Amino acid sequence: MSENLLSLVNELSQLASSYVPSTGHDAASLAPKAALVNLSKKIMYSLMDPGMMVQAHSLQMAELVSVRTLLDFKVFEKMPAEEGKTISAKELSEVSGVQDVLLERLLRPLVASGFITQSPEDGSYGCTKFSQAYTSFPGMFFTLMFDHFLQPMTDLPKYLAKHGAVEPTSFYVNPYSDYHNASDSGLTTWEIMSKDPEKLKTFQLGLKMGDNLVPVIGYYDFNQLALTEEELQTNPDRAALVDIGGGVGNTVKKVLDEYKELTPKNVVLQDQKEIIAMAEKEKIAPEGIKLMEHDFWTEQPVKGAKAYYFRRVFHDYSDELCAKALNQIIPAMVQDSRILIADMLIPEIMTDKEAHTAALDVACMVMGGKERTEADFRKLFDSVGLEVVKIHRAPEVAAGVVEGKLKPVNEANGTNGTNGP
């Protein structure tokens, strides 16, 4: 053990000596910092015994509950933001409305974890970069993860005992619906969530925090979808890109801003009726794009497009439901049409670097969805008669675009090899 520990410490020393602090939040800026953190964890785990791991897990549980509770009472916002300044439990109680005794008990785990500080002289409390950050978007994302994923997931053992030890795949019966006593209601996860407008708002705001997990630009060349003069002469109404479930147009705007060979008039943005109404009102999508109401569980109305694009959609659904969505598009495809699925790509062998993908996959499980490996996508595509052309991996993050096409026509029976319904 001592040799391994010394080796890890030497490696940490070398990384630390070449480390240049950065305030950037892009993957390239975060990579050196993440390497140091992961190596530090290895050193810590090499020293811990099993009893210490139990203590660490226990503290994490208390920390999560304390943070979530104190966010509701805006306690972190009431703490002085200036470095070095502190506030007593009594003062914090007066400005937050939380009983001082309760406040102290909730703050103790956060001092122990380093989330906040406590003065050794008078016991007053000070903020850190973590507690300060949680007064804005990071706090919203944490609230999203706690309310919509952690709470239902704590009942997973009970759910599996009731429904069987298999992965949840239903959009109607899953840990989320069970937690809300709605598995017999016939309501989807989104419909259950919509019953609490405040929680739905938190969910939607929190999702924005995770948007950079699947970058839009920089690794798939959307310019290759631009229609040539010859193609336009043959079919002037052909779509170059159909963004399915594309929301109000944030993604397609980024695509068109970056890839100038694509023209808005050849791009279609599809989503549910109420979302398209929002898109028309907010006018985020570039002028000229065709806005179209469409439910992707029904037949794709845009025939022969060059590409049908889903970004951060498939992880919400099981393999069975994703196959159903693909089967609504396949009849609309021609031989040079492409399916583009932009989503996270879980590594086949998990490492510290991609640990967040494992966490988010378990979160997706709550609602019957899943994050996928490259092999998972290949299996999914094959099940409906598609083949993977290429996996376009985003730099520095565990995400990419899975590009698929129709399998070659089987001359014996005139089909493209589709196995799906």
For each residue, the residues with C-beta under 8 A, 3 or more apart:
1: 4 5 46
2: 5 6
3: 6 7
4: 1 7 8 46
5: 1 2 8 9 43 46 47
6: 2 3 9 10
7: 3 4 10 11
8: 4 5 11 12 39 42 43 46
9: 5 6 12 13 43
10: 6 7 13 14
11: 7 8 14 15 39
12: 8 9 15 16 36 39 40 43
13: 9 10 16 17
14: 10 11 17 18
15: 11 12 18 19 32 35 36 39
16: 12 13 19 36
17: 13 14
18: 14 15
19: 15 16 32 33 36
20: 32
21:
22: 29 30 32 33
23: 29
24: 28 29 30
25: 29 30 212
26: 29 30 212 396
27: 30 31 394 395 396 397
28: 24 31 395 396
29: 22 23 24 25 26 32 33
30: 22 24 25 26 27 33 34 396
31: 27 28 34 35 396
32: 15 19 20 22 29 35 36
33: 19 22 29 30 36 37
34: 30 31 37 38 352 353
35: 15 31 32 38 39 353
36: 12 15 16 19 32 33 39 40
37: 33 34 40 41
38: 34 35 41 42 352 353
39: 8 11 12 15 35 36 42 43
40: 12 36 37 43 44
41: 37 38 44 45 352
42: 8 38 39 45 46 352
43: 5 8 9 12 39 40 46 47
44: 40 41 47 48
45: 41 42 48
46: 1 4 5 8 42 43
47: 5 43 44
48: 44 45 52 53 56
49: 52 53
50: 53 54
51: 54 55
52: 48 49 55 56
53: 48 49 50 56 57
54: 50 51 57 58
55: 51 52 58 59
56: 48 52 53 59 60
57: 53 54 60 61
58: 54 55 61 62
59: 55 56 62 63 109 112 113
60: 56 57 63 64 113
61: 57 58 64 65
62: 58 59 65 66 109
63: 59 60 66 67 109 110 112 113 115
64: 60 61 67 68 146 150
65: 61 62 68 69
66: 62 63 69 70 106 107 109 110
67: 63 64 70 71 110 115 134 142
68: 64 65 71 72 142 143 146 147
69: 65 66 72 73 106
70: 66 67 73 75 76 98 106 107 110
71: 67 68 74 75 76 134 139 142 143
72: 68 69
73: 69 70 96 97 98
74: 71 77 78 96 135
75: 70 71 78 79 92 96 98 103
76: 70 71 79 116 127 131 132 134 135 139
77: 74 135
78: 74 75 87 92 95 96
79: 75 76 87 92 116 125 126 127 131
80: 85 86 87 126 127
81: 85 127 132
82: 85
83:
84: 126
85: 80 81 82 126
86: 80 117 119 122 124 125 126
87: 78 79 80 91 92 124 125 126
88: 91 92 122 123 124 125
89: 92 93 100 103 104 107 123 124 125
90: 93 94 100
91: 87 88 94 95
92: 75 78 79 87 88 89 95 96 98 100 103 125
93: 89 90 96 97 98 99 100 103
94: 90 91
95: 78 91 92
96: 73 74 75 78 92 93 103
97: 73 93
98: 70 73 75 92 93 102 103 106
99: 93 102 103
100: 89 90 92 93 103 104
101: 104 105
102: 98 99 105 106
103: 75 89 92 93 96 98 99 100 106 107
104: 89 100 101 107 108
105: 101 102 108
106: 66 69 70 98 102 103 109 110
107: 66 70 89 103 104 110 111 116 118 125
108: 104 105 111 112
109: 59 62 63 66 106 112 113
110: 63 66 67 70 106 107 113 115 116 131
111: 107 108 114 115 116 117 118 125
112: 59 63 108 109
113: 59 60 63 109 110
114: 111 128 130
115: 63 67 110 111 128 130 131
116: 76 79 107 110 111 125 126 127 128 130 131
117: 86 111 125 126 127 128
118: 107 111 123 124 125 126
119: 86 122 123 124 125 126
120:
121:
122: 86 88 119
123: 88 89 118 119
124: 86 87 88 89 118 119
125: 79 86 87 88 89 92 107 111 116 117 118 119
126: 79 80 84 85 86 87 116 117 118 119
127: 76 79 80 81 116 117 131 132
128: 114 115 116 117 131 132
129: 132 133
130: 114 115 116 133 134
131: 76 79 110 115 116 127 128 134 135
132: 76 81 127 128 129 135
133: 129 130 136 138 139
134: 67 71 76 130 131 138 139 142
135: 74 76 77 131 132 139
136: 133 139 140
137: 140 141 205 208 209
138: 133 134 141 142 209
139: 71 76 133 134 135 136 142 143
140: 136 137 143 144 202 205 206 209
141: 137 138 144 145 206 209 210
142: 67 68 71 134 138 139 145 146
143: 68 71 139 140 146 147 202 206
144: 140 141 147 148 149 202 203 205 206 207 209
145: 141 142 148 149 150 206 363
146: 64 68 142 143 149 150 151
147: 68 143 144 150 151 199 202 203
148: 144 145 151 152 176 193 199 203 363 366
149: 144 145 146 152 153 362 363 366
150: 64 145 146 147 153 154
151: 146 147 148 154 179
152: 148 149 155 156 175 176 178 179 180 366
153: 149 150 156 175 362 363 365 366
154: 150 151
155: 152 158 159 175 178 179
156: 152 153 159 160 175 365
157: 160 161
158: 155 161 162 178
159: 155 156 162 163 168 174 175 178
160: 156 157 163 164 165 166
161: 157 158
162: 158 159 178
163: 159 160 166 168 173 178
164: 160
165: 160
166: 160 163 169
167: 318 365 370
168: 159 163 173 174 175 318 365 366 367 368
169: 166 174 318 319 320 321 368
170: 173 174 318 368
171: 174 188 189 317 318 321 367 368
172: 177 183 186 187 188
173: 163 168 170 177 178 183 368
174: 159 168 169 170 171 177 178 183 189 365 366 367 368
175: 152 153 155 156 159 168 178 179 365 366 367
176: 148 152 179 180 189 192 366 367 368
177: 172 173 174 180 182 183 185 187 189 192
178: 152 155 158 159 162 163 173 174 175 181 182 183
179: 151 152 155 175 176
180: 152 176 177 192
181: 178
182: 177 178 185 187 192
183: 172 173 174 177 178
184:
185: 177 182 192
186: 172
187: 172 177 182 191 192
188: 171 172 191 192
189: 171 174 176 177 192 193 367 368
190: 193 194
191: 187 188 194 195
192: 176 177 180 182 185 187 188 189 195
193: 148 189 190 196 199 200 203
194: 190 191 197 200
195: 191 192
196: 193 199 200
197: 194 200 201
198: 201 202
199: 147 148 193 196 202 203
200: 193 194 196 197 203 204
201: 197 198 204 205
202: 140 143 144 147 198 199 205 206
203: 144 147 148 193 199 200 206 207
204: 200 201 207 208
205: 137 140 144 201 202 208 209
206: 140 141 143 144 145 202 203 209 210
207: 144 203 204 210 211
208: 137 204 205 211
209: 137 138 140 141 144 205 206
210: 141 206 207 213 360
211: 207 208 214 312
212: 25 26 215
213: 210 344 356 360 397 399
214: 211 311 312 342 343 344 394 397 399
215: 212 218 219 394 397 399
216: 251 254 255 258 311 342
217: 222 254 255 258 259
218: 215 394 395
219: 215 392 393 394 395 400 401
220: 340 342 392 401 403
221: 224 259
222: 217 225 241 255 258 259 262
223: 226 259 260 261 262
224: 221
225: 222 240 241 262 306 307 338
226: 223 240 259 261 262 263 266
227: 231 232 238 240 266 306
228: 231 232
229: 232 233
230: 233 234
231: 227 228 234 235 238
232: 227 228 229 235 236 238
233: 229 230 236
234: 230 231 238
235: 231 232 238 304
236: 232 233
237:
238: 227 231 232 234 235 266 304 305 306
239: 242 266 267 268 290 302 304 305 306
240: 225 226 227 262 263 266 267 305 306 307
241: 222 225 252 255 262 266 267 268 305 306 307 309
242: 239 267 268 270 300 302 305 307 308 309
243: 246 251 252 255 267 268 269 270 309 311
244: 270 294 296 300 308 309 310 313 329
245: 270 271 296 310 311 313
246: 243 249 251 252 269 270 271 309 311
247: 250 251 271 275 279
248: 271 275 278 279 282 284 285
249: 246 252 253 269 279 282 284 285 286 289
250: 247 253 254 284
251: 216 243 246 247 254 255 311
252: 241 243 246 249 255 256 267 269 285 286 289
253: 249 250 256 257 284 285 286
254: 216 217 250 251 257 258
255: 216 217 222 241 243 251 252 258 259 262
256: 252 253 259 260 262 264 267 286 289
257: 253 254 286
258: 216 217 222 254 255
259: 217 221 222 223 226 255 256 262
260: 223 256
261: 223 226
262: 222 223 225 226 240 241 255 256 259 266 267
263: 226 240 266 267 288
264: 256 267 286 287 288 289
265: 288 289 290
266: 226 227 238 239 240 241 262 263
267: 239 240 241 242 243 252 256 262 263 264 288 289 290
268: 239 241 242 243 289 290 292 302 305
269: 243 246 249 252 276 279 285 289 290 291 292
270: 242 243 244 245 246 276 292 293 294 296 302
271: 245 246 247 248 275 276 279 293 294
272: 275 276 293 294 295
273: 276 277 293
274: 277 278
275: 247 248 271 272 278 279
276: 269 270 271 272 273 279 280 291 292 293
277: 273 274 280 281
278: 248 274 275 281 282
279: 247 248 249 269 271 275 276 282 283 284 285 291
280: 276 277 283 291
281: 277 278
282: 248 249 278 279
283: 279 280 287
284: 248 249 250 253 279
285: 248 249 252 253 269 279 289 291
286: 249 252 253 256 257 264 289
287: 264 283
288: 263 264 265 267
289: 249 252 256 264 265 267 268 269 285 286
290: 239 265 267 268 269
291: 269 276 279 280 285
292: 268 269 270 276 301 302
293: 270 271 272 273 276
294: 244 270 271 272 298 300 301
295: 272 298
296: 244 245 270 300 313 325 328
297: 324 325 328
298: 294 295 328
299: 328 331 332
300: 242 244 294 296 303 308 328 329 331 332
301: 292 294 332
302: 239 242 268 270 292 305 308 332
303: 300 332
304: 235 238 239 332 333 334 337
305: 238 239 240 241 242 268 302 308 332 333 337
306: 225 227 238 239 240 241 336 337 338
307: 225 240 241 242 337 338 339 340
308: 242 244 300 302 305 329 332 333 337 338 339 340
309: 241 242 243 244 246 340 342
310: 244 245 313 314 325 339 340 341 342 343
311: 214 216 243 245 246 251 342 343
312: 211 214 315 342 343
313: 244 245 296 310 316 317 341 343
314: 310 317 322 325 341 343 372
315: 312 343 344 360 364 369 370 371 372
316: 313 364 367 369
317: 171 313 314 321 322 325 368 369
318: 167 168 169 170 171 321 322 368 369 370
319: 169 322 323 370 376 379 380 383
320: 169 323 324
321: 169 171 317 318 324 325
322: 314 317 318 319 325 326 380
323: 319 320 326 327 380 383 384 420
324: 297 320 321 327 328
325: 296 297 310 314 317 321 322 328 329
326: 322 323 329 330 339 380 381 384 386 420
327: 323 324 330 384 418 420 421
328: 296 297 298 299 300 324 325 331
329: 244 300 308 325 326 332 333 339
330: 326 327 333 384 385 386 406 416 418 420
331: 299 300 328
332: 299 300 301 302 303 304 305 308 329 337
333: 304 305 308 329 330 337 339 405 406
334: 304 337
335: 405 406
336: 306 405
337: 304 305 306 307 308 332 333 334 405 406
338: 225 306 307 308 389 403 404 405
339: 307 308 310 326 329 333 381 386 402 403 404 405
340: 220 307 308 309 310 401 402 403 404
341: 310 313 314 377 401 402 404
342: 214 216 220 309 310 311 312 399 400 401 402
343: 214 310 311 312 313 314 315 371 372 399 400 402
344: 213 214 315 357 360 371 372 398 399
345: 357 372 373 374 377 391 393 398 399 400
346: 350 354 357 358 361 371 372 373 376 398
347: 350 351 354 357 373 398
348: 373 374 375
349:
350: 346 347 354 355 357 358
351: 347 354 355
352: 34 38 41 42 355
353: 34 35 38 398
354: 346 347 350 351 357 358 398
355: 350 351 352 358 359
356: 213 359 360 398
357: 344 345 346 347 350 354 360 361 371 398
358: 346 350 354 355 361 362
359: 355 356 362 363
360: 210 213 315 344 356 357 363 364 371
361: 346 357 358 364 365 370 371
362: 149 153 358 359 365 366
363: 145 148 149 153 359 360 366
364: 315 316 360 361 367 369 370 371
365: 153 156 167 168 174 175 361 362 368 369 370
366: 148 149 152 153 168 174 175 176 362 363
367: 168 171 174 175 176 189 316 364
368: 168 169 170 171 173 174 176 189 317 318 365
369: 315 316 317 318 364 365
370: 167 315 318 319 361 364 365 376
371: 315 343 344 346 357 360 361 364
372: 314 315 343 344 345 346 376 377 380
373: 345 346 347 348 376 377
374: 345 348 377 378 391 402
375: 348 378 379
376: 319 346 370 372 373 379 380
377: 341 345 372 373 374 380 381 388 391 402
378: 374 375 381 382 388
379: 319 375 376 382 383
380: 319 322 323 326 372 376 377 383 384
381: 326 339 377 378 384 386 387 388 402 404
382: 378 379 385 386 387 419
383: 319 323 379 380 419 420
384: 323 326 327 330 380 381 418 419 420
385: 330 382 406 407 415 416 417 418 419 420
386: 326 330 339 381 382 404 405 406 407
387: 381 382 404 405 406 407
388: 377 378 381 391 402 403 404
389: 338 403 404 405
390: 403
391: 345 374 377 388 400 401 402 403
392: 219 220 400 401 402 403
393: 219 345 399 400
394: 27 214 215 218 219 397 399 400
395: 27 28 218 219
396: 26 27 28 30 31
397: 27 213 214 215 394
398: 344 345 346 347 353 354 356 357
399: 213 214 215 342 343 344 345 393 394
400: 219 342 343 345 391 392 393 394
401: 219 220 340 341 342 391 392
402: 339 340 341 342 343 374 377 381 388 391 392
403: 220 338 339 340 388 389 390 391 392
404: 338 339 340 341 381 386 387 388 389
405: 333 335 336 337 338 339 386 387 389
406: 330 333 335 337 385 386 387 409 416
407: 385 386 387 410 416 417 418
408: 416 417
409: 406 414 415 416
410: 407 413 414 415 416 417
411: 414
412:
413: 410
414: 409 410 411
415: 385 409 410 418
416: 330 385 406 407 408 409 410
417: 385 407 408 410
418: 327 330 384 385 407 415
419: 382 383 384 385
420: 323 326 327 330 383 384 385
421: 327
